[in-house]
Amino acid sequence: MRNIMIRLMYLTVLALPMAGCGSSNNDNNSSSAGNSVVVPPVDNPVVVPPNDESVFAVANSCVAISPDDGASFIAVGDAPALAAGNVVGLFGLGASVASDASRFLLRPSDLGKYLLYDEGRGYLTSDGAQLTRQIALAFDTTMVGDKVVVEDRMQSEGEWQLLAAPDAKFMLQHIKSGNYIGVDGAMVAAAEGAALSFVEQTDCAEFPELTVDATGGVTFTEFEDGSLFGFVETHSHVFTNLGFGGGGVFHGAPYHPLGVEHALPSCELTHGVDGRKDFMGATFSDGIGDFN
């Protein structure tokens, strides 16, 4: 019995250090866990998909344009050293805030296509490599020698295709060259095109157009069945410029993607100085005697 008691006491003494070691390890583990850094889960930003309808909603808006989330904006720079054609200046990322940037009127030329008309009455154009500025756009009807030459379906250097980008942004493709505006303001391939931010502005230049110049009030008459009363011109030769010999008999066009300045340029191209070559006009106005 005495030997059994001695053995039990001996085992108890041996067990104490082991228990202490176990306790120490647990304490160390607890301490380590207490000092560990808890990393919160990362929230993935929600990307708003492109809205294709947005390219129509901005028609006739006045905006400043940033290719880098507002860090810089497109503005008029210095005139090029070697200006060609109608180019009078260059555009670059010369403004750090929208208020110092160029203000562009987004003037539709077709569905989803625009002319960018700045506050100084110039156009945002491109030579395919850089952003250029022109006061006037090239005409598709010109005088070459003594002949009037019409370049049918001529692609203007001032026309841009607007594309929707994620997060309510846009991309601008220069239709003539096929290149896009890049993050550094240069023209790049489609894969490197910048997602552009349009910042709303005021005081854009008014695009040149014809006005009706009509005065007075208009009275609308609508009957109970929904029908309307009024007058309509149903016999209208809207595209006379394309008929009756076209291109020389009747001058001008009812519409042009680049505006009225291109739809109705100087008639000297087809009718000569003071209309002296306008045979049809002279005949139907004062009669053939007008040539005497």
C-alpha positions in Angstrom: 0.0 0.0 0.0 2.8 2.4 0.8 4.5 1.7 -2.5 1.2 2.5 -4.3 0.9 5.8 -2.6 4.5 6.7 -3.4 3.9 5.9 -7.1 0.7 8.1 -7.2 2.5 11.0 -5.7 5.4 10.6 -8.1 3.0 10.6 -11.1 1.2 13.7 -9.8 4.5 15.6 -9.5 5.3 14.7 -13.1 1.9 15.7 -14.4 2.1 19.3 -13.0 4.8 20.5 -15.4 3.1 18.9 -18.3 -0.2 20.7 -17.3 1.8 24.0 -17.0 3.2 23.5 -20.5 -0.2 22.9 -21.9 -1.5 26.0 -20.2 1.4 28.0 -21.5 0.8 26.9 -25.0 -2.9 27.8 -24.7 -2.0 31.2 -23.3 0.4 31.8 -26.2 -2.1 30.8 -28.7 -4.7 33.0 -27.1 -2.2 35.9 -27.1 -1.3 35.3 -30.7 -5.0 35.2 -31.7 -5.6 38.4 -29.8 -2.8 40.3 -31.6 -3.7 39.1 -35.1 -5.0 41.6 -37.7 -8.5 40.9 -39.0 -8.7 41.8 -42.7 -12.3 42.9 -43.7 -13.7 41.4 -46.8 -13.1 43.5 -50.0 -16.2 44.8 -51.6 -16.0 44.5 -55.4 -17.2 47.8 -57.0 -20.4 47.5 -58.8 -19.9 48.3 -62.5 -22.9 49.8 -64.2 -23.3 48.3 -67.6 -23.3 50.6 -70.7 -26.7 52.1 -71.5 -27.0 52.2 -75.3 -29.8 54.7 -75.1 -27.6 57.2 -73.4 -25.9 58.2 -76.7 -29.1 59.7 -77.8 -30.0 61.4 -74.5 -27.0 63.8 -74.7 -28.1 65.3 -78.0 -27.6 69.1 -77.9 -26.0 69.0 -74.4 -23.2 71.3 -73.4 -20.3 69.4 -71.8 -16.7 69.4 -70.8 -14.9 66.1 -71.6 -12.4 64.2 -69.3 -10.6 61.0 -70.4 -9.3 60.2 -66.9 -12.1 60.5 -64.4 -11.9 64.2 -64.0 -8.1 64.6 -63.4 -7.8 66.6 -66.7 -10.1 67.9 -69.4 -9.9 68.6 -73.1 -9.0 72.2 -73.9 -7.7 74.3 -76.8 -3.9 74.3 -77.0 -1.4 76.0 -79.2 -1.7 76.3 -82.9 0.2 73.5 -84.8 3.6 74.4 -86.3 2.5 73.2 -89.7 -1.2 73.8 -90.1 -2.9 72.0 -93.0 -6.3 72.8 -94.6 -8.8 74.3 -92.2 -6.9 73.4 -89.1 -6.3 76.4 -86.8 -5.3 74.8 -83.5 -4.9 71.6 -81.4 -6.8 70.2 -78.5 -5.1 68.6 -75.5 -5.5 67.9 -71.9 -4.8 71.5 -70.9 -7.4 72.0 -68.1 -7.4 70.5 -64.6 -11.0 71.5 -63.9 -14.1 71.5 -66.0 -14.6 75.3 -65.7 -11.3 75.8 -67.6 -12.0 73.2 -70.3 -13.5 73.6 -73.7 -17.3 73.6 -73.7 -18.7 71.4 -76.5 -22.2 71.4 -77.9 -23.0 67.9 -78.9 -24.8 68.6 -82.2 -26.4 65.5 -83.8 -25.4 64.8 -87.4 -27.2 61.4 -87.5 -28.4 58.8 -85.0 -25.5 58.4 -82.4 -23.2 60.6 -84.5 -22.2 64.1 -83.4 -20.4 67.3 -84.3 -18.5 68.7 -81.3 -18.9 72.5 -81.6 -16.8 74.5 -79.0 -17.6 77.8 -77.4 -15.3 79.7 -79.8 -17.4 78.3 -82.8 -14.8 75.8 -83.8 -15.1 72.0 -84.4 -13.3 69.2 -82.7 -11.7 67.3 -85.6 -8.8 64.9 -86.0 -6.1 63.9 -88.5 -6.1 60.4 -87.1 -3.2 61.0 -84.7 -4.1 64.1 -82.7 -7.1 66.2 -81.8 -7.3 69.2 -84.1 -9.6 72.3 -84.2 -11.2 73.8 -87.3 -13.3 76.9 -87.8 -14.9 75.3 -90.9 -15.4 71.8 -92.1 -14.6 70.7 -95.6 -17.4 70.9 -98.2 -18.5 68.0 -100.4 -19.3 70.4 -103.3 -16.3 72.4 -104.7 -15.2 74.1 -107.8 -12.3 72.4 -109.6 -11.2 74.5 -112.5 -14.4 75.4 -114.3 -16.4 72.4 -113.1 -18.5 71.8 -110.1 -17.4 68.5 -108.3 -19.7 66.8 -105.8 -18.1 64.2 -103.6 -21.0 61.9 -102.8 -21.2 60.4 -99.3 -18.0 62.3 -98.3 -17.0 61.5 -94.7 -16.4 64.7 -92.8 -13.4 65.1 -90.6 -15.6 66.6 -87.9 -18.0 63.7 -87.4 -17.8 61.5 -84.3 -19.5 58.2 -83.3 -20.6 58.2 -79.7 -20.6 54.8 -77.9 -21.9 54.0 -74.5 -19.3 52.8 -71.9 -19.7 51.4 -68.3 -20.5 53.6 -65.4 -22.5 56.2 -67.4 -19.4 57.1 -69.5 -18.8 57.3 -73.3 -16.3 56.6 -76.0 -15.7 58.8 -79.0 -14.7 57.3 -82.3 -13.5 59.6 -85.1 -15.4 58.1 -88.0 -13.1 59.2 -90.8 -9.9 57.7 -89.2 -11.6 55.0 -87.1 -9.5 55.9 -84.1 -10.7 56.8 -80.6 -9.8 59.4 -78.0 -7.3 57.9 -75.5 -6.5 58.7 -71.9 -3.7 61.0 -72.9 -5.8 63.0 -75.4 -4.2 61.3 -78.4 -5.9 59.2 -81.0 -5.6 55.5 -80.3 -7.0 52.1 -81.4 -10.3 50.9 -80.1 -8.7 48.6 -77.5 -7.0 51.7 -75.9 -9.9 54.1 -76.2 -10.7 56.0 -73.0 -14.0 55.9 -71.1 -14.9 59.6 -71.2 -16.7 61.6 -68.5 -19.1 64.2 -69.8 -19.5 67.1 -67.2 -22.5 69.3 -67.9 -21.7 73.0 -68.6 -23.5 76.1 -69.7 -22.9 78.9 -72.3 -22.0 76.8 -75.3 -22.0 78.4 -78.7 -25.3 78.3 -80.6 -25.0 76.1 -83.7 -25.7 78.0 -87.0 -29.2 77.1 -88.3 -32.0 78.7 -90.2 -34.8 80.2 -88.3 -38.5 80.3 -89.2 -38.8 84.0 -88.2 -42.5 83.6 -87.8 -44.5 85.6 -85.3 -47.9 85.3 -83.7 -49.8 82.7 -81.8 -50.9 79.2 -83.1 -54.4 77.9 -82.4 -54.8 74.1 -82.1 -58.2 72.6 -82.9 -58.8 69.0 -81.8 -62.2 67.3 -82.2 -63.7 64.9 -79.8 -62.7 61.8 -81.8 -59.1 63.0 -81.7 -58.8 64.3 -85.2 -57.1 67.6 -85.9 -58.1 70.5 -88.0 -55.5 72.4 -90.0 -53.6 72.7 -93.3 -50.8 70.6 -94.7 -48.7 70.9 -97.8 -49.0 67.4 -99.4 -47.4 68.4 -102.7 -43.9 69.3 -101.6 -40.9 68.6 -103.7 -38.6 68.3 -100.7 -35.8 66.6 -102.6 -36.0 68.7 -105.8 -32.3 69.1 -105.6 -31.9 65.5 -106.6 -34.5 65.6 -109.4 -35.2 67.6 -112.6 -31.6 67.3 -113.6 -30.4 67.9 -110.0 -27.0 69.3 -109.1 -27.3 72.4 -111.3 -30.9 73.2 -111.9 -31.9 73.6 -108.2 -29.3 74.6 -105.7 -29.0 73.5 -102.1 -30.5 70.6 -100.2 -33.3 70.2 -97.5 -30.8 68.6 -95.1 -27.1 68.1 -94.6 -25.4 66.2 -91.7 -23.1 69.2 -91.2 -25.8 71.8 -91.0 -27.3 74.5 -93.1 -24.0 76.0 -94.1 -23.4 72.9 -96.1 -27.0 72.4 -97.2 -27.1 75.9 -98.6 -23.6 77.1 -99.5 -23.0 79.9 -102.0 -25.1 79.3 -105.1 -22.3 80.7 -107.3 -21.0 77.2 -107.6 -24.0 76.2 -109.8 -25.7 79.4 -110.8 -22.6 81.7 -111.3 -22.0 85.2 -110.2 -25.3 87.0 -109.5 -27.1 84.0 -110.7 -26.2 84.6 -114.3 -26.1 80.8 -115.1 -29.5 80.2 -113.5 -31.4 79.6 -116.7 -34.5 78.0 -115.0 -34.7 80.7 -112.4 -34.5 83.5 -114.9 -37.1 81.8 -117.1 -39.7 81.3 -114.4 -39.2 84.6 -112.6 -39.2 87.4 -115.2 -39.4 85.4 -118.3 -36.9 84.8 -121.1 -36.6 88.5 -121.6 -34.5 88.7 -118.5 -31.5 87.5 -120.6 -31.8 90.6 -123.0 
